[in-house]
Amino acid sequence: MTKVLFVEKQVDYEPQGIMTMSAVLKQAGHDVRLAIAAQEDPLKIALDYQPDIIGYSSMTGSQRYYLELNRRLKESLGGKFHAIMGGPHPTFFPDIINEDGLDSVCIGEGEYALLDLADSMANGGVRADIYNLWIKHDGEIVKNPVRPLIHDLSSLPMPDRALVYDKHLYTRNSPIKHFMGSRGCPYQCTYCFNHAYYQIYKREKRGHQRDVDHLCDEINWVAQRYRMDQVIFLDDLFIIFNDWLEEFAEVYPKRVGIPFFCNVRANLMTPEKVALLKKAGCTTVSMGVEAGNDRMRNDLLKRKMTRETMIEAGRMIRDGGIHLSATNILGIPTGTLEDDLLTMQVNSEAHISYAHAFLFQPYPGTELGQFAEQNGFMAGTYDDIGEIAWDSSIMVFQSEDEKRQIENLQRWFAIGVEFPWLTPTIRQLIKAPRNGAVDGAYWMIEKLWRGYAIKNRIHPHKLSAREFFEAVRHFMAMDA
């Protein structure tokens, strides 16, 4: 038996990858625990547990935190564990293996790579030939190829939710629970990791979906044991396959019947799909608007859809009795402040219930990130990217004044979408200097509006007074 400790900086909602990897490990007889740094000392947990493996899942921006934590853990435990990092950052930036203290990195799917690592340690040592892993071995770095993607997602064991729920009470008691019904996306958006992912997994089908009954089994299992008033499907694109959606619309309301949220794409929406989602019990969907400027959206982001398509999709969804949120990117290379204000206007015309706005980050491995780096749009390196995508930008703008206004616009964007008549006032407010007082006030305004919209529109659910204040406390403490 191998002892595996996952360390997370904080838990905002159920970490799907870690829960599934834990389930696979436990099914094979290994022991797994979780440390959440925001509520406990990982050093103490590790000293008490004495793990054989410590694993970190890192987005670009959080890798520095985990590298520093790993160095402290190595020092405290005398280096007596195998440190592995997986997730998006090492997948697209595997050279992070050269950092002191890391013993291996996982590229792509981690379930069976981590299982092979745990099995090999249980049998006396770390093998150097584990697919998906780059491993330090005898003074060299062995760069193994990736194994095929997991095609039959229903063959995986049910995610180990107790790993998280027994540790993180807020997530356990939350009326909202998160699930995944598929992996992968067939589209080539340049700001997204998917196109880069399929450069790693060449000749693989883009998108695999779980059996409807298998997905319903998991949701019902959770509903029988924990409070759940709404389901959030985290799938990149929930409506890829028409036949699957038709089956889901028949089976889900009969077997589960809990309202849900999912991600869609504007140019795939039809009245028939809206009707299927409504029949299934969908209360809210999210779609990407990203940019209002046609050149940027279609040529730079490769979204391949018109402004009219997005506005019509918004009308269709809202007329179908479903709320609609949207994602948007500000500060895109070659764009201007006026382009971002146009994006705000397009969201208003599409009748978005809540508009998320992110500041563009040139993530490694993405086509747009490479474009930004190669064309001098980055003011720094990948290590300068923050953990969250809405505090500041590392992009080069036409002027520092424009940069400040676009960063401030991120805070006012959703309010401008909701109240377009405020646009002249917002144009003045975003000219304010960035300092502690302004940033604090604008952060609070954005956070309060987002909390209101999410609670009442995007994920509507009832809370007692005590639950409400606990939800507010948790929401305000989140980095994102």
N, C-alpha and C positions, 0 to 999 in steps of 0.2 A: 504493500500500500504506500502510495506517495501522498504527502500532505501539501496541498496547494492553497496559497493565500492570495486572493485578489485584493488589490488596494484601489479604492476610488477616492478622489478628492472630495466630491460631494455627490449626492444622489438627488436629482430633480424629478426623475421618474424611473420606472423599472429599466435597468440596463439589459436589453434583450440578449446581446452577445454573451455577456458574462453569465446570465442565467442559463442559457443553453449549453455553454461550455461546462458549467458546473454539473448540469444534469448528465451530460455525456461522461464526465469523470466519475461521478458517483455511481452511475450505472455499471461502470467497470471496476468498482470497488475502492476507488480512491477517496480521500477525505478532503473536503473543501470548506474554506471559510472566507469571510469578507470583512475587510476593515474599511470604515468610512472616515476619512481624515477630518471632515468637518465636525464630527461629534465624538471622536475618540483618538487616542494617540496610536498611530500605526506601529511605532517602535515598541510600545508596550505589548500590543497584540502579537507582534512577531516574536518578541522575546518569550512570551508565554507559550505560543503555539509551536515555535521552532519549525517553520515550514521547510520543505525541500525545494519548493518552487514559489516564487512571488511574481505575480503577473500584473501588468499595468495596461490599460487600454487608453490610448492617447490620440486625441485630435491634434492638429497643428495648432500650436499656441499653448497647450498644456504639457508638451514634452519636457520643457525645462523644469517644471514643478516635479514631475515624476523622476527625472534624472537626478535631481538634487535629493529627493526623498530616498531614492535607491542607494545613493552614496552613503547617506546616514544609516540606512538599514544594513548595508554591507559592513560598515564600520562597527555597528553595534553587535551584529551577529557573527562577526569574524569572517564574513564572506561565505558562510556555510549554507548558501542556498543558490539556486539557479534563477537569475533574474531575466525575465522575458517581457518584451513590450510588443503589443499588437495594436490593431486599430488603424485608422486612416493614415496617421503620420508615418509610422514605419512601413506601411504598405507602399506608400509612394515615395518615401525617403528612407529606404532600408540602410543607407550608409550610416544611420544613427547607431548602428551596431558598433561603430568605432569608438563610441563614448565609453569612458571608464565605468566599470561596474555592470554594464549590460552583458549578458552571456549569450542571448539570442534575440532575434526579432522575428515576428510572424508576419508574413505577407499574405493578405487575403483572408479567406475563411480559416478560423482557428480551432474549430471543434476537434477535428481528428488529428491535427498537428499537435495540439496540446496533449491530447490523449496519448499519442505516440511518445511524446516527451516524458509524460508521467509513467507510462509503462516501462520505458527504458530505464528510468531512474529506479523504479521498483525492482528491476532485474539487475541492478548493480552498477549502472553507469549511463551517461548520456551518449546516445548514438549520434554520429555526425551526419547521417544520411536521412534525416526526417524531412519529408516534402513540406513545403511552405515556410521552412525555417532557414534563416541564415544563422549559423552557429559558430561561436569561437571554439576551436578544437586544436589542441597541440600547437598553440601559437599562431594559427592561421584562421581565416574566416571561410567556412564552407558555405557556399551559396547554392542551396538546393532549389530545384524547380518547384512549381506549385502542382498540387494534385488537381484532378478535375473538380469543378464545383459540385456541391451536393445538389443533385437534380431532384431527388425525392425528399422534399422537406418534411413530409409526413412521416418519414422514417426516423426522424430525430425524436428523442424523448421530450416529454413536456418540460418546458423551462422550469428551472429550480427557483420558484418564487419565494419559497421559505428562506432562501439565502439572503434575500433583500428584506422581505417583510418582517422576519424575526429581528432584524437589526435596525431597520428604519421605520419607525412607527407611523410617521406621517404618510408615507407611501402606502403602507398596509391599510391605514384607516381612510385613505382618500376614496371618495365615491367614484373617482375616475381611474380606470386601469388601462394599461397599454398592451397592445398585441401586434404581432406581425403575421400577415397572411401570405407574404411573398418576399422574394429577394430579386433585386435587379430591375433595370429599366432599359428599354430599347432605344431611348433618344440620346442625342449627341450634344446636349447643351454644354457650352465650352467652360462654364463656371463650375460644373458639377464633376464629381470624381468618376461617374459611370463610364465615360468614354475611355478614361485612363485605366479604369479597372479591367475593361475588356481588351486592353492592350496586354495586360498580364495574363488574362484568361482568354487567349485567342481561340477562335473557332467554337466558342461556347454560346449556347442560346442565351439571349438577353432577357431573362425573366423566368423565374420558376415560382409556381403558386402551390400552396398547400391544398390538400383535399378539403372541400367545404365542411364535411362532417368532422374531420380531424381538427380543424380550426374551432368549430362549434364545441367539440368535446373539451378543448382547453378552456374556452370562455366559461362554459358551464361549470367546470371543475373549480375555477376561481370564484365564480358567483356563489357556489354552494358553501364556500369557506370564508369569503371576505366580502365586505360591502362593495357594491359596484352598481352605480346608477348610469354610467356612461362608459362606452368602449371607445378608445382611440386606436385606430389602425395606423401604424407608423410606416406602412409600405410607401415606397417612393411614388408608386402609381397604382392605385387600387383597381383601376378599371381597364387594365391592359387587355384581358381576354373576355370577349363578349359571352361565350358560353359559360365561363366560370361565374360571371356576374349574374347571368340569368339563373343559374342553379342557386347561387348565394341568396338571391332575392326570394326564391321559393323556400329554401331550407331555414335560413337564419331567423326570420320572424316566427317560425313555428317552433324551432328548437331553442332559441335564445330570447329574442324579443327585446333586447336592451338597446336603447338609442345609441348611435355610433357616429363617429367622425372619420373621414378618410381624405386622401389626396387624389385630385383629378387633374386633368389637363384640358385647357379651354378648347383646343381644336378637336378633341375627342368627344366633346359633349354633344349629345343629341336629345331631343325630347324623350326618346325611348329610354336612354340611359338615366336621365333625370327621374323618369317614372320608376325605373327599376330600383334606384337608390332610395327613393321615397318609400316604395313598397317594402324594401328591406328594413327600413327604420332609421335611415340616415337623417340626422338633424343639421349637420354642417359639413361642408367640404372646403378644401383649400386648393387653390390653383396658383401657379406662378404667373404674375404679370411681368415682373422683373424690370422692364424698361418701357417707357412710353414712346421713345424715339424709334421709328421704324428701322433705320439703319443699324442702330446699336442692337436692337432686339433680334433682327434677322441675320445681319451680316456678322456681327461681333459675337453675340450670344448663341446664334444658330437656333433660335426658337422656332422659326419658320411658321409664323402665324401673324395675321394682321391685327391691327388695333380694333377693327370692327368685330373680328372673331372673338376677342376677349370681352368686349362690351356685350355682344350678343349672348355669349356663354353666361355672363353674370346675370343678364336679364332672365335667361331661361331657367337658371338655377333658383333665383329668387322667386320667380313666378311659380316654380314648382314647390314652393314652401320650404326651401332649404336655405339656411344661412350660408354665407360665403366669406371666407378669409382669403387673403392673398399674400404672396411673398414678393418683395421688391428689393432691388440692389441699387444703392446710391454710390456715387463716386466711381463709376465704371470708367476704365481707360478710354480716352478720347471724348468722354462726355463732359458736360458743363452743368452748372447750377440750373440753368434754364431747362436742360433735359430732365433733371431730377424733379423739378417743379411740374413738368409735363407728365411725368410718371404719376405724380400725386393726382393730377387732374384726370388721367385715364382711370385710375382706381375709383374716383368719384363717379365717373360716367358708367362704370361697371357695377355700381351699387354694392361695393364691398362692405361687408359687415364689420370687419376689422382688417386693417392693412399693416402687415409686418414690414418693416424697412430695415435692411442690413447695410452696413458699409462694406463695399467690396474688399475682400481679402484675397491676395494672389496665392491661393493654396498650391503647394507643390503637387505636380502631377496633372493638374488641370491645364487644358489648352489655353484658357484665358490667363492663368497664372504665368505660364511660360511666355505668352504674348507680352504681358506687363513687364516681366523681367528682361526679355530680349530687346524691348523698345524703350527702355529707360523710364518706365512709369513707377518703378519701385524706389522708395526712399529708404533703403535699408535691405535687410535680408529676411529669409523665412523665419529666422529666430526672433525677429521683431514683431511678428504677427501676434496679436493678443489672443487671449483665451475665448473672448466673445467678440461677435462681429458687429457691435454697435456702440462702442465707446470712442474709437479713434481709427484713423486710416493711416497706412504707411505708403499711400500712393502719392505721386507727384501731380500737383494740380497747376492750373494756370497761374495761381497766386496763392499766398498764404491766406488772403482774405476769402477767396473762394473755398479753400479747404475748410476754414472755420465755419463758413455758412452751411456747407454741405453736412458737416458733422453736427451742427446745431439742427439742421433740417431733419435729421434722423429722429430727433426727439419730438418734433412737431408734426411729422408726416401723417400719422394715423388720425390726428385731430384735424389736419387739413383735408383729409379724405372725407371725414365725417361732416365737416362744416366748411365746404369750399368757399363760402363767402368770407371766411377768415384769411384767405390767401394773402391779401394786401397786408394784413397785420402780421402774418407769419413772415413775410418778406422782410419786415422791419425787425422782428424778434430774433431772427437768425443772424442778424448783424452784430449781436451782443458779443463781447469778448468771452473767450473761454477761460474761466477762472473757477475757483471753488464754489463761490456763491451762485454764479450762473449755472454751472454744471449741475450743482445739487438741486437747484430749483427746477431746471428743465428735466432732469432725471426723474424727480418726484412726479411732475406733471405727466410725463410719458408713462411712468409705471402705474399711476393711478388709473389713467384712461385704459391702458391695456388690461389691467386687472378687472375693471368694470366690464369691458367688452367681452373678455374671455369668460367671465363668470356668468354673464347674462345672455350672451349670444353664441359664442363659439362652443363652449362646453357648459350649457345650462344645467344646473343641478341645485337642489335645495340643501341648505346647511343650517344647523342650529347655530345659535349665537356663539357658543363655544367653538364649534367647528369653523365658523366664519372667521373668528379672530385668529385661530390657529392657522387657517389657510392664508390669511393676510400676513402673519408673521413669517411663514415659510416662503411666500411669494416675494416679500420684500428682502429676505435674506439671500435669495438666489442670485448668483452672478449674472445670469441671463435675464 
